[in-house]
Amino acid sequence: MTPEKFARCLIGLALPLTEEEWYGLINLLERLQPGIADCLDADSIKKRRNDMNENEKDLCILCGKETSYNKNMHVGLRENYVDGGGQLCNKYADKIYK
């Protein structure tokens, strides 16, 4: 696993962080992998996470219907998530992968 992917997983799984905790995490990651803060764009990631309603459901990328997964759930914990594409509903995942 690359340092960038590891950092993205850490940030995706983290509980809501205070401003101080957030920048502490970024500083720690920066010490482990110099330059990673630039590729993570910490401010925009934090804003996106804070703007997300914790109960807002992700939509299927093919049919647009609501899925059973909250948008803030880490993609590594979901079924039918397509890397680089997005979330599929069960109906379309079954059509594609069966």
Buried (B, 14 or more C-beta within 10 A) or exposed (E): EEBBEBBBBEBBEEEEBEEEEBBEBBEEBBEEBEEBBEEBEBEEBBEEBEEEEEEEBBBBBBEEEEBEBBBBBBBEEBEBBEEEEBBBBEEBBEEEEE
